[in-house]
Amino acid sequence: MGTLELLKQRKADILAALQSIGVKPDYSVDGESFSHASNRAALLQELKTINELIIAEENLTDPDIGVFYTRN
């Protein structure tokens, strides 16, 4: 599996994880805390990075700066 395919698979995994978290509140059980908000924030940051890597891998950039879109 190539780099682009791995990035797209990770993106799908992140999106699935975000969907499963939804908007659940943070909570504590027997002194152990569970922070869905921080998990969600970390996943969103990773998703942003993954999207940037996918764009770079596909050579998709802003045509306004002189680079054309290419698709395989």
N, CA, C and O atoms as CSV, one atom per row, in Angstrom:
chain,resi,resn,atom,element,x,y,z
A,1,MET,N,N,0.850,-1.171,0.000
A,1,MET,CA,C,0.000,0.000,0.000
A,1,MET,C,C,0.895,1.233,0.000
A,1,MET,O,O,1.822,1.333,0.804
A,2,GLY,N,N,0.620,2.159,-0.890
A,2,GLY,CA,C,1.433,3.365,-1.013
A,2,GLY,C,C,1.099,4.411,0.042
A,2,GLY,O,O,0.147,4.273,0.809
A,3,THR,N,N,1.904,5.448,0.054
A,3,THR,CA,C,1.751,6.518,1.028
A,3,THR,C,C,0.369,7.164,0.957
A,3,THR,O,O,-0.278,7.370,1.984
A,4,LEU,N,N,-0.078,7.481,-0.255
A,4,LEU,CA,C,-1.377,8.136,-0.410
A,4,LEU,C,C,-2.507,7.260,0.117
A,4,LEU,O,O,-3.421,7.752,0.778
A,5,GLU,N,N,-2.447,5.977,-0.172
A,5,GLU,CA,C,-3.473,5.063,0.301
A,5,GLU,C,C,-3.466,4.967,1.829
A,5,GLU,O,O,-4.523,4.914,2.459
A,6,LEU,N,N,-2.269,4.947,2.416
A,6,LEU,CA,C,-2.158,4.906,3.876
A,6,LEU,C,C,-2.730,6.175,4.507
A,6,LEU,O,O,-3.420,6.110,5.524
A,7,LEU,N,N,-2.444,7.323,3.905
A,7,LEU,CA,C,-2.981,8.588,4.412
A,7,LEU,C,C,-4.502,8.607,4.333
A,7,LEU,O,O,-5.176,9.034,5.270
A,8,LYS,N,N,-5.035,8.143,3.210
A,8,LYS,CA,C,-6.491,8.120,3.045
A,8,LYS,C,C,-7.142,7.141,4.012
A,8,LYS,O,O,-8.240,7.400,4.504
A,9,GLN,N,N,-6.485,6.024,4.291
A,9,GLN,CA,C,-7.014,5.064,5.261
A,9,GLN,C,C,-7.002,5.658,6.659
A,9,GLN,O,O,-7.962,5.495,7.412
A,10,ARG,N,N,-5.924,6.346,7.012
A,10,ARG,CA,C,-5.854,6.978,8.330
A,10,ARG,C,C,-6.934,8.050,8.455
A,10,ARG,O,O,-7.551,8.198,9.510
A,11,LYS,N,N,-7.159,8.802,7.366
A,11,LYS,CA,C,-8.214,9.816,7.373
A,11,LYS,C,C,-9.569,9.163,7.639
A,11,LYS,O,O,-10.352,9.667,8.443
A,12,ALA,N,N,-9.843,8.067,6.982
A,12,ALA,CA,C,-11.103,7.347,7.197
A,12,ALA,C,C,-11.213,6.870,8.642
A,12,ALA,O,O,-12.286,6.938,9.240
A,13,ASP,N,N,-10.111,6.391,9.200
A,13,ASP,CA,C,-10.110,5.935,10.595
A,13,ASP,C,C,-10.397,7.094,11.551
A,13,ASP,O,O,-11.154,6.944,12.510
A,14,ILE,N,N,-9.785,8.249,11.283
A,14,ILE,CA,C,-10.007,9.424,12.129
A,14,ILE,C,C,-11.471,9.855,12.055
A,14,ILE,O,O,-12.092,10.144,13.077
A,15,LEU,N,N,-12.013,9.896,10.843
A,15,LEU,CA,C,-13.408,10.306,10.680
A,15,LEU,C,C,-14.349,9.348,11.409
A,15,LEU,O,O,-15.336,9.780,12.004
A,16,ALA,N,N,-14.049,8.064,11.364
A,16,ALA,CA,C,-14.870,7.079,12.078
A,16,ALA,C,C,-14.766,7.293,13.590
A,16,ALA,O,O,-15.764,7.201,14.305
A,17,ALA,N,N,-13.570,7.577,14.065
A,17,ALA,CA,C,-13.382,7.820,15.498
A,17,ALA,C,C,-14.127,9.080,15.929
A,17,ALA,O,O,-14.753,9.101,16.989
A,18,LEU,N,N,-14.060,10.127,15.113
A,18,LEU,CA,C,-14.782,11.358,15.427
A,18,LEU,C,C,-16.286,11.114,15.468
A,18,LEU,O,O,-16.987,11.653,16.325
A,19,GLN,N,N,-16.770,10.307,14.548
A,19,GLN,CA,C,-18.193,10.007,14.525
A,19,GLN,C,C,-18.600,9.237,15.776
A,19,GLN,O,O,-19.666,9.487,16.338
A,20,SER,N,N,-17.768,8.315,16.213
A,20,SER,CA,C,-18.116,7.525,17.398
A,20,SER,C,C,-18.071,8.368,18.674
A,20,SER,O,O,-18.840,8.132,19.606
A,21,ILE,N,N,-17.176,9.344,18.712
A,21,ILE,CA,C,-17.100,10.226,19.883
A,21,ILE,C,C,-18.311,11.144,19.926
A,21,ILE,O,O,-18.899,11.365,20.984
A,22,GLY,N,N,-18.676,11.676,18.770
A,22,GLY,CA,C,-19.807,12.597,18.721
A,22,GLY,C,C,-19.585,13.787,19.627
A,22,GLY,O,O,-18.517,14.400,19.606
A,23,VAL,N,N,-20.576,14.112,20.415
A,23,VAL,CA,C,-20.476,15.233,21.353
A,23,VAL,C,C,-20.645,14.748,22.790
A,23,VAL,O,O,-21.295,15.402,23.605
A,24,LYS,N,N,-20.057,13.606,23.086
A,24,LYS,CA,C,-20.140,13.037,24.429
A,24,LYS,C,C,-19.441,13.965,25.431
A,24,LYS,O,O,-18.407,14.556,25.121
A,25,PRO,N,N,-20.004,14.082,26.610
A,25,PRO,CA,C,-19.368,14.926,27.638
A,25,PRO,C,C,-18.187,14.201,28.290
A,25,PRO,O,O,-18.100,12.973,28.266
A,26,ASP,N,N,-17.289,14.986,28.866
A,26,ASP,CA,C,-16.210,14.413,29.667
A,26,ASP,C,C,-16.818,13.879,30.963
A,26,ASP,O,O,-17.849,14.374,31.420
A,27,TYR,N,N,-16.173,12.862,31.556
A,27,TYR,CA,C,-16.697,12.316,32.799
A,27,TYR,C,C,-15.597,11.605,33.573
A,27,TYR,O,O,-14.513,11.346,33.049
A,28,SER,N,N,-15.896,11.295,34.824
A,28,SER,CA,C,-14.976,10.557,35.696
A,28,SER,C,C,-15.708,9.370,36.305
A,28,SER,O,O,-16.884,9.459,36.658
A,29,VAL,N,N,-14.983,8.245,36.423
A,29,VAL,CA,C,-15.521,7.052,37.063
A,29,VAL,C,C,-14.446,6.514,37.993
A,29,VAL,O,O,-13.326,6.229,37.570
A,30,ASP,N,N,-14.792,6.382,39.238
A,30,ASP,CA,C,-13.856,5.849,40.246
A,30,ASP,C,C,-12.505,6.551,40.195
A,30,ASP,O,O,-11.462,5.904,40.274
A,31,GLY,N,N,-12.524,7.869,40.063
A,31,GLY,CA,C,-11.290,8.644,40.059
A,31,GLY,C,C,-10.560,8.674,38.731
A,31,GLY,O,O,-9.539,9.352,38.609
A,32,GLU,N,N,-11.050,7.963,37.740
A,32,GLU,CA,C,-10.424,7.965,36.414
A,32,GLU,C,C,-11.233,8.879,35.492
A,32,GLU,O,O,-12.447,8.725,35.356
A,33,SER,N,N,-10.537,9.835,34.859
A,33,SER,CA,C,-11.206,10.809,33.994
A,33,SER,C,C,-11.137,10.389,32.534
A,33,SER,O,O,-10.152,9.807,32.079
A,34,PHE,N,N,-12.205,10.699,31.816
A,34,PHE,CA,C,-12.279,10.452,30.381
A,34,PHE,C,C,-12.627,11.767,29.700
A,34,PHE,O,O,-13.694,12.334,29.937
A,35,SER,N,N,-11.730,12.246,28.860
A,35,SER,CA,C,-11.929,13.542,28.219
A,35,SER,C,C,-12.188,13.357,26.724
A,35,SER,O,O,-11.260,13.209,25.929
A,36,HIS,N,N,-13.455,13.370,26.368
A,36,HIS,CA,C,-13.801,13.277,24.954
A,36,HIS,C,C,-13.412,14.556,24.220
A,36,HIS,O,O,-13.071,14.513,23.038
A,37,ALA,N,N,-13.461,15.689,24.909
A,37,ALA,CA,C,-13.114,16.968,24.280
A,37,ALA,C,C,-11.650,16.981,23.853
A,37,ALA,O,O,-11.336,17.420,22.747
A,38,SER,N,N,-10.754,16.509,24.707
A,38,SER,CA,C,-9.340,16.513,24.331
A,38,SER,C,C,-9.051,15.461,23.263
A,38,SER,O,O,-8.217,15.683,22.386
A,39,ASN,N,N,-9.738,14.315,23.331
A,39,ASN,CA,C,-9.591,13.304,22.268
A,39,ASN,C,C,-10.042,13.873,20.935
A,39,ASN,O,O,-9.369,13.710,19.917
A,40,ARG,N,N,-11.194,14.546,20.950
A,40,ARG,CA,C,-11.742,15.144,19.727
A,40,ARG,C,C,-10.783,16.195,19.166
A,40,ARG,O,O,-10.538,16.237,17.961
A,41,ALA,N,N,-10.245,17.037,20.040
A,41,ALA,CA,C,-9.308,18.084,19.603
A,41,ALA,C,C,-8.053,17.463,18.971
A,41,ALA,O,O,-7.568,17.941,17.946
A,42,ALA,N,N,-7.542,16.411,19.584
A,42,ALA,CA,C,-6.351,15.748,19.043
A,42,ALA,C,C,-6.644,15.115,17.682
A,42,ALA,O,O,-5.827,15.196,16.764
A,43,LEU,N,N,-7.813,14.487,17.557
A,43,LEU,CA,C,-8.190,13.880,16.280
A,43,LEU,C,C,-8.387,14.936,15.194
A,43,LEU,O,O,-8.000,14.727,14.044
A,44,LEU,N,N,-8.986,16.066,15.557
A,44,LEU,CA,C,-9.177,17.143,14.577
A,44,LEU,C,C,-7.835,17.711,14.113
A,44,LEU,O,O,-7.665,18.032,12.936
A,45,GLN,N,N,-6.885,17.834,15.040
A,45,GLN,CA,C,-5.552,18.318,14.663
A,45,GLN,C,C,-4.865,17.311,13.744
A,45,GLN,O,O,-4.243,17.696,12.753
A,46,GLU,N,N,-4.976,16.032,14.068
A,46,GLU,CA,C,-4.376,15.008,13.211
A,46,GLU,C,C,-5.046,14.990,11.836
A,46,GLU,O,O,-4.375,14.808,10.819
A,47,LEU,N,N,-6.361,15.177,11.804
A,47,LEU,CA,C,-7.084,15.225,10.535
A,47,LEU,C,C,-6.591,16.383,9.674
A,47,LEU,O,O,-6.426,16.237,8.463
A,48,LYS,N,N,-6.360,17.527,10.299
A,48,LYS,CA,C,-5.833,18.683,9.562
A,48,LYS,C,C,-4.477,18.344,8.951
A,48,LYS,O,O,-4.223,18.643,7.784
A,49,THR,N,N,-3.622,17.729,9.733
A,49,THR,CA,C,-2.290,17.344,9.247
A,49,THR,C,C,-2.392,16.323,8.125
A,49,THR,O,O,-1.700,16.438,7.114
A,50,ILE,N,N,-3.250,15.328,8.300
A,50,ILE,CA,C,-3.442,14.298,7.275
A,50,ILE,C,C,-3.945,14.923,5.981
A,50,ILE,O,O,-3.471,14.579,4.898
A,51,ASN,N,N,-4.900,15.836,6.087
A,51,ASN,CA,C,-5.412,16.508,4.886
A,51,ASN,C,C,-4.308,17.265,4.161
A,51,ASN,O,O,-4.235,17.236,2.933
A,52,GLU,N,N,-3.450,17.941,4.914
A,52,GLU,CA,C,-2.329,18.668,4.311
A,52,GLU,C,C,-1.370,17.704,3.610
A,52,GLU,O,O,-0.874,17.994,2.522
A,53,LEU,N,N,-1.116,16.564,4.237
A,53,LEU,CA,C,-0.227,15.571,3.633
A,53,LEU,C,C,-0.837,14.967,2.366
A,53,LEU,O,O,-0.132,14.721,1.387
A,54,ILE,N,N,-2.140,14.732,2.392
A,54,ILE,CA,C,-2.819,14.202,1.203
A,54,ILE,C,C,-2.718,15.205,0.065
A,54,ILE,O,O,-2.425,14.826,-1.070
A,55,ILE,N,N,-2.956,16.481,0.353
A,55,ILE,CA,C,-2.849,17.518,-0.670
A,55,ILE,C,C,-1.437,17.544,-1.243
A,55,ILE,O,O,-1.262,17.609,-2.459
A,56,ALA,N,N,-0.444,17.495,-0.386
A,56,ALA,CA,C,0.947,17.501,-0.848
A,56,ALA,C,C,1.248,16.266,-1.689
A,56,ALA,O,O,1.925,16.351,-2.714
A,57,GLU,N,N,0.746,15.135,-1.251
A,57,GLU,CA,C,1.011,13.880,-1.963
A,57,GLU,C,C,0.350,13.873,-3.336
A,57,GLU,O,O,0.901,13.323,-4.290
A,58,GLU,N,N,-0.815,14.475,-3.438
A,58,GLU,CA,C,-1.526,14.512,-4.718
A,58,GLU,C,C,-1.103,15.694,-5.592
A,58,GLU,O,O,-1.608,15.860,-6.703
A,59,ASN,N,N,-0.183,16.509,-5.094
A,59,ASN,CA,C,0.254,17.711,-5.808
A,59,ASN,C,C,-0.890,18.675,-6.054
A,59,ASN,O,O,-0.932,19.359,-7.077
A,60,LEU,N,N,-1.806,18.725,-5.121
A,60,LEU,CA,C,-2.917,19.661,-5.224
A,60,LEU,C,C,-2.556,20.919,-4.448
A,60,LEU,O,O,-2.395,20.882,-3.229
A,61,THR,N,N,-2.433,22.007,-5.146
A,61,THR,CA,C,-2.131,23.271,-4.488
A,61,THR,C,C,-3.019,24.352,-5.068
A,61,THR,O,O,-3.786,24.108,-6.000
A,62,ASP,N,N,-2.915,25.494,-4.535
A,62,ASP,CA,C,-3.744,26.613,-4.953
A,62,ASP,C,C,-3.304,27.116,-6.326
A,62,ASP,O,O,-2.150,27.514,-6.490
A,63,PRO,N,N,-4.208,27.105,-7.324
A,63,PRO,CA,C,-3.819,27.554,-8.659
A,63,PRO,C,C,-3.493,29.042,-8.704
A,63,PRO,O,O,-2.860,29.509,-9.651
A,64,ASP,N,N,-3.920,29.787,-7.690
A,64,ASP,CA,C,-3.641,31.229,-7.668
A,64,ASP,C,C,-2.146,31.521,-7.460
A,64,ASP,O,O,-1.691,32.632,-7.735
A,65,ILE,N,N,-1.394,30.547,-6.983
A,65,ILE,CA,C,0.037,30.776,-6.810
A,65,ILE,C,C,0.849,30.160,-7.932
A,65,ILE,O,O,2.075,30.087,-7.849
A,66,GLY,N,N,0.177,29.718,-8.975
A,66,GLY,CA,C,0.877,29.278,-10.165
A,66,GLY,C,C,1.111,27.788,-10.290
A,66,GLY,O,O,1.832,27.355,-11.189
A,67,VAL,N,N,0.532,27.005,-9.430
A,67,VAL,CA,C,0.678,25.560,-9.511
A,67,VAL,C,C,-0.682,24.985,-9.874
A,67,VAL,O,O,-1.688,25.345,-9.261
A,68,PHE,N,N,-0.727,24.115,-10.840
A,68,PHE,CA,C,-1.980,23.575,-11.311
A,68,PHE,C,C,-2.351,22.299,-10.570
A,68,PHE,O,O,-1.487,21.576,-10.073
A,69,TYR,N,N,-3.623,22.042,-10.506
A,69,TYR,CA,C,-4.133,20.817,-9.911
A,69,TYR,C,C,-3.807,19.642,-10.830
A,69,TYR,O,O,-3.936,19.735,-12.051
A,70,THR,N,N,-3.391,18.557,-10.230
A,70,THR,CA,C,-3.179,17.334,-10.983
A,70,THR,C,C,-3.920,16.211,-10.292
A,70,THR,O,O,-3.949,16.141,-9.063
A,71,ARG,N,N,-4.494,15.369,-11.046
A,71,ARG,CA,C,-5.190,14.206,-10.493
A,71,ARG,C,C,-4.724,12.958,-11.243
A,71,ARG,O,O,-4.461,12.987,-12.445
A,72,ASN,N,N,-4.634,11.884,-10.502
A,72,ASN,CA,C,-4.240,10.616,-11.113
A,72,ASN,C,C,-5.454,9.857,-11.577
A,72,ASN,O,O,-5.325,8.759,-12.120
